Every structure is written in C-alpha cells, then in structure tokens.
Amino acid sequence: MSQNEADYDSVRIAWERELENDHLLDLQDLELSSMVSCLSNTRIQLAKTKAEQELEASILTQEVMNLEFMIEDLLLLRKRKILAAVAANEDLQSDMTLQEEEFYNRLKRAFKAHQNFVDMTLAGKTGSETSSQEDDRSLPQQLPEDTDEEGYVLVRFLEPIEDKFIGLDEAEYGPYREEDLATIPAAIARTWLRDRIVARVVPEGLERNEPSDGYEQKQSD
C-alpha cells in the first residue's frame, strides 16, 4: 500500500468514525493538515496523468471527489456537534482544531450574552440599560489600518488559548488563560480582535505606534 493510499484510508476512517458517533471526536490541526495534503497530492497525481491513461485518470478523479466529500462532511458533522453542545450548555472536552476552538468559544460567548439578555429582560431591564452596564474595556477594538503588521500589540484575553503557537517572528507564544495580558504580533492580534478572542489594551500615555515590549504577560497565580 502506497503512502497516499494509507492517507486516503485515514481520511475515510476518520470520517466514518465521526459519522457513527454522536459525540465530538478528537481532531487536531496536524491530522486535518494530513487530510488536506492527501487531497492535494491526489489532485497533483491526477494532473500528471497522461491522456492515454484513462483508467488511472478515472480512478484518481473518483478519489479526489471522495476526499472532497469526506473532508467537507467531516467538518460539517463536527460543526453541527459543536452547535448542539453549545445549545445544550455542554462543555466539550474533545481535541479540536484551532479554528474549531475559536468557533466554539465565539458560540459560547454568543449564547451566554443572549441568556444574559433574557435574564435581564425578565428582571425588567431594557436592552439599552443592560448594554450600558457592560465594561467597555472588555469590548475588542479594531487596530488602526496603518498598524505595522510586524509590530506588537498589548491585549487582554477574553478566552483561553490552550496551545502554544509560533508567530511570524518565529517566537513562541502561549498558552494564555482568560484575563491574561500579553504582547502579541499585530498580525495575530488583528484576527483575534475581530473574532473577540482578545481585547486591545492601550496603556495611558502610550503612543499608538510605540512598541509595547515593556508589557509582559500577567503571571499565573
């Protein structure tokens, strides 16, 4: 069995297991990356197939279609399971890709905010009254358009980041707990601000474009 055939079987097995189980199974970024590589390699093989190799081309075409379907269906299955878990107020302990974790955390915040809205409404308070009681500092802020993508930004984490990651500067960052303060690359901060993973912190007296290297991650208790 070739390496690509083994990778194809791995995709099929992962998809079938997710399909057969009601709960969310483990899936890490490395495993998903291997699935994507298998699809890419199969497409390359198909592109290199000569015109007279009709049978091989037909087989590879079907494999590409199968891989596309299985990977897409796998991710959609997992999305539905994440949605169902959040709606049922269940904490997920399964390994997820970074994108899935961000999706899961955003959903939890949205459901929590809506439940707070329901509770405050039943308490006789209007939406404007409840909004005015929120701490504005917890709201993420967009970075100015002229922010240097190779610069750094001081942020406060609204959601935990459990895994370490490597920035464009090749430095290692994380993990971070909720409410941790850290200086992270602006390119990453821009995405996380948009996804409400972090909130920007602008210390008093600090100029907008001045490096904030002097601000270190808050130490864990």
RODO-2510 file (C-alpha; in nm, 4 decimals, decimal comma):
residues 221
     n   res          X          Y          Z
     1     m     0,0000     0,0000     0,0000
     2     s     0,1389     0,3396    -0,1011
     3     q     0,1608     0,6346     0,1366
     4     n    -0,1203     0,8140    -0,0454
     5     e    -0,3417     0,5053    -0,0203
     6     a    -0,2718     0,4889     0,3538
     7     d    -0,3562     0,8581     0,3877
     8     y    -0,6772     0,8041     0,1903
     9     d    -0,7786     0,5262     0,4294
    10     s    -0,7017     0,7510     0,7269
    11     v    -0,9404     1,0146     0,5913
    12     r    -1,2090     0,7534     0,5320
    13     i    -1,1713     0,6048     0,8805
    14     a    -1,1821     0,9464     1,0492
    15     w    -1,4950     1,0411     0,8539
    16     e    -1,6703     0,7101     0,9263
    17     r    -1,5903     0,7313     1,2985
    18     e    -1,7248     1,0861     1,3203
    19     l    -2,0353     0,9787     1,1305
    20     e    -2,1002     0,6808     1,3577
    21     n    -2,0550     0,8671     1,6887
    22     d    -2,2968     1,1157     1,8407
    23     h    -2,0265     1,2936     2,0406
    24     l    -1,7431     1,5046     1,9026
    25     l    -1,4262     1,3026     1,8440
    26     d    -1,0688     1,4275     1,8706
    27     l    -0,9283     1,6120     1,5708
    28     q    -0,6074     1,8125     1,5820
    29     d    -0,4650     2,0563     1,3293
    30     l    -0,1875     1,8154     1,2332
    31     e    -0,4366     1,5401     1,1469
    32     l    -0,6509     1,7776     0,9413
    33     s    -0,3385     1,9048     0,7667
    34     s    -0,2536     1,5463     0,6674
    35     m    -0,6014     1,5067     0,5183
    36     v    -0,5594     1,8240     0,3154
    37     s    -0,2162     1,7059     0,1981
    38     c    -0,3679     1,3766     0,0844
    39     l    -0,6259     1,5654    -0,1214
    40     s    -0,3603     1,7935    -0,2704
    41     n    -0,1313     1,5022    -0,3584
    42     t    -0,4159     1,3145    -0,5258
    43     r    -0,5015     1,6214    -0,7332
    44     i    -0,1366     1,6508    -0,8367
    45     q    -0,1295     1,2829    -0,9369
    46     l    -0,4413     1,3369    -1,1473
    47     a    -0,2904     1,6418    -1,3157
    48     k     0,0220     1,4415    -1,4059
    49     t    -0,1759     1,1510    -1,5531
    50     k    -0,1301     1,1180    -1,9274
    51     a    -0,4276     1,1391    -2,1614
    52     e    -0,3985     0,7749    -2,2670
    53     q    -0,4130     0,6554    -1,9034
    54     e    -0,7916     0,6748    -1,8949
    55     l    -0,8464     0,4107    -1,6269
    56     e    -0,5964     0,5632    -1,3845
    57     a    -0,7384     0,9097    -1,4510
    58     s    -1,0890     0,7839    -1,3794
    59     i    -0,9784     0,6240    -1,0512
    60     l    -0,7928     0,9351    -0,9377
    61     t    -1,0858     1,1586    -1,0325
    62     q    -1,3153     0,9488    -0,8166
    63     e    -1,0652     0,9571    -0,5298
    64     v    -1,0485     1,3366    -0,5468
    65     m    -1,4284     1,3587    -0,5388
    66     n    -1,4444     1,1139    -0,2479
    67     l    -1,1811     1,3015    -0,0488
    68     e    -1,3528     1,6352    -0,1080
    69     f    -1,6825     1,4914     0,0098
    70     m    -1,5416     1,3136     0,3161
    71     i    -1,3355     1,6090     0,4401
    72     e    -1,6201     1,8562     0,3898
    73     d    -1,8754     1,6256     0,5505
    74     l    -1,6393     1,5546     0,8411
    75     l    -1,6039     1,9259     0,9162
    76     l    -1,9780     1,9893     0,8768
    77     l    -2,0567     1,6985     1,1089
    78     r    -1,8224     1,8426     1,3678
    79     k    -1,9740     2,1892     1,3282
    80     r    -2,3227     2,0513     1,3948
    81     k    -2,1959     1,8661     1,7029
    82     i    -2,0321     2,1826     1,8361
    83     l    -2,3537     2,3781     1,7773
    84     a    -2,5591     2,1115     1,9534
    85     a    -2,3211     2,1009     2,2511
    86     v    -2,3280     2,4779     2,2988
    87     a    -2,7069     2,4880     2,2640
    88     a    -2,7317     2,2169     2,5305
    89     n    -2,4834     2,4054     2,7527
    90     e    -2,2402     2,1133     2,7423
    91     d    -1,8649     2,1619     2,7842
    92     l    -1,6663     1,9938     2,5093
    93     q    -1,3504     1,8151     2,6179
    94     s    -1,2554     1,6746     2,2771
    95     d    -0,9477     1,7936     2,0911
    96     m    -1,0408     2,0466     1,8232
    97     t    -0,8538     2,2360     1,5574
    98     l    -0,7666     2,5961     1,6394
    99     q    -1,0411     2,7237     1,4081
   100     e    -1,2951     2,4931     1,5714
   101     e    -1,1910     2,6111     1,9183
   102     e    -1,2367     2,9731     1,8137
   103     f    -1,5775     2,8871     1,6641
   104     y    -1,6739     2,7034     1,9843
   105     n    -1,5638     2,9916     2,2079
   106     r    -1,7463     3,2512     1,9970
   107     l    -2,0640     3,0435     2,0143
   108     k    -2,0377     3,0098     2,3920
   109     r    -2,0000     3,3853     2,4290
   110     a    -2,2956     3,4493     2,1983
   111     f    -2,5206     3,2057     2,3858
   112     k    -2,4088     3,3478     2,7201
   113     a    -2,4796     3,7024     2,6038
   114     h    -2,8254     3,6031     2,4838
   115     q    -2,9023     3,4273     2,8120
   116     n    -2,7947     3,7409     2,9990
   117     f    -3,0284     3,9396     2,7744
   118     v    -3,3156     3,7035     2,8602
   119     d    -3,2381     3,7204     3,2320
   120     m    -3,2155     4,0992     3,2345
   121     t    -3,5345     4,1294     3,0313
   122     l    -3,7189     3,9142     3,2843
   123     a    -3,5730     4,1365     3,5564
   124     g    -3,7445     4,4316     3,3916
   125     k    -3,4401     4,5979     3,2355
   126     t    -3,4252     4,7153     2,8750
   127     g    -3,1552     4,6336     2,6255
   128     s    -3,0078     4,9850     2,6479
   129     e    -2,9862     4,9600     3,0247
   130     t    -2,8127     4,6232     3,0142
   131     s    -2,5694     4,7399     2,7463
   132     s    -2,4691     5,0455     2,9472
   133     q    -2,3762     4,8253     3,2412
   134     e    -2,1142     4,6299     3,0464
   135     d    -1,7488     4,7124     3,0918
   136     d    -1,6428     4,8872     2,7721
   137     r    -1,2865     4,7736     2,8264
   138     s    -1,3959     4,4151     2,7635
   139     l    -1,5019     4,5009     2,4093
   140     p    -1,2412     4,4288     2,1430
   141     q    -1,1158     4,7219     1,9394
   142     q    -1,0093     4,7210     1,5766
   143     l    -0,6474     4,8037     1,5046
   144     p    -0,5862     5,1197     1,3007
   145     e    -0,5430     5,0463     0,9299
   146     d    -0,1859     5,1783     0,9344
   147     t    -0,0772     4,9447     1,2141
   148     d     0,2520     4,7755     1,1263
   149     e     0,1761     4,4055     1,0728
   150     e     0,5264     4,3261     1,2012
   151     g     0,4657     4,5239     1,5206
   152     y     0,3230     4,4118     1,8519
   153     v     0,0027     4,4859     2,0408
   154     l    -0,0821     4,4597     2,4097
   155     v    -0,4056     4,2637     2,4551
   156     r    -0,6205     4,1061     2,7248
   157     f    -0,7509     3,7568     2,6565
   158     l    -1,1297     3,7161     2,6692
   159     e    -1,0979     3,3427     2,6041
   160     p    -0,8199     3,0973     2,6880
   161     i    -0,5721     2,9789     2,4256
   162     e    -0,4574     2,6375     2,5412
   163     d    -0,1966     2,5632     2,2749
   164     k     0,1340     2,7329     2,2062
   165     f     0,1792     2,8905     1,8638
   166     i     0,4612     3,0369     1,6564
   167     g     0,4333     3,3966     1,5322
   168     l     0,5680     3,5367     1,2061
   169     d     0,8694     3,6484     1,4098
   170     e     0,9350     3,2762     1,4776
   171     a     0,8920     3,3366     1,8517
   172     e     0,6773     3,1049     2,0625
   173     y     0,3642     3,2394     2,2316
   174     g     0,1078     3,0961     2,4727
   175     p    -0,0674     2,9288     2,6231
   176     y    -0,2877     3,2020     2,7735
   177     r    -0,5649     3,1996     3,0304
   178     e    -0,8730     3,4186     3,0309
   179     e    -0,7859     3,7709     3,1548
   180     d    -0,4125     3,7229     3,0836
   181     l    -0,2302     4,0275     2,9479
   182     a     0,0241     3,9672     2,6729
   183     t     0,2068     4,1433     2,3922
   184     i     0,1470     3,9519     2,0682
   185     p     0,2214     4,0167     1,6987
   186     a    -0,0179     4,2664     1,5396
   187     a    -0,0984     4,0275     1,2535
   188     i    -0,2378     3,7732     1,5011
   189     a    -0,3990     4,0387     1,7193
   190     r    -0,5969     4,1761     1,4242
   191     t    -0,7652     3,8395     1,3633
   192     w    -0,8302     3,7696     1,7308
   193     l    -0,9749     4,1158     1,7875
   194     r    -1,2204     4,0534     1,5058
   195     d    -1,3114     3,7124     1,6488
   196     r    -1,3453     3,8536     2,0032
   197     i    -1,0714     3,6304     2,1397
   198     v    -0,8835     3,9303     2,2821
   199     a    -0,9439     4,2952     2,3696
   200     r    -0,6885     4,5620     2,2912
   201     v    -0,5252     4,7361     2,5881
   202     v    -0,3907     5,0878     2,5374
   203     p    -0,1949     5,1923     2,8489
   204     e    -0,2314     5,5555     2,9498
   205     g     0,0435     5,7694     2,7990
   206     l     0,1464     5,5064     2,5438
   207     e     0,1544     5,6368     2,1892
   208     r    -0,0393     5,4352     1,9335
   209     n     0,2644     5,3211     1,7338
   210     e     0,5080     5,2927     2,0221
   211     p     0,6279     4,9347     2,0838
   212     s     0,4803     4,7819     2,3969
   213     d     0,7620     4,5359     2,4673
   214     g     0,7706     4,6516     2,8269
   215     y     0,4363     4,4954     2,8999
   216     e     0,4686     4,1317     2,9864
   217     q     0,2138     3,8551     3,0182
   218     k     0,0381     3,8601     3,3521
   219     q     0,1786     3,5890     3,5727
   220     s    -0,0460     3,2998     3,6635
   221     d    -0,1498     3,2676     4,0211
***
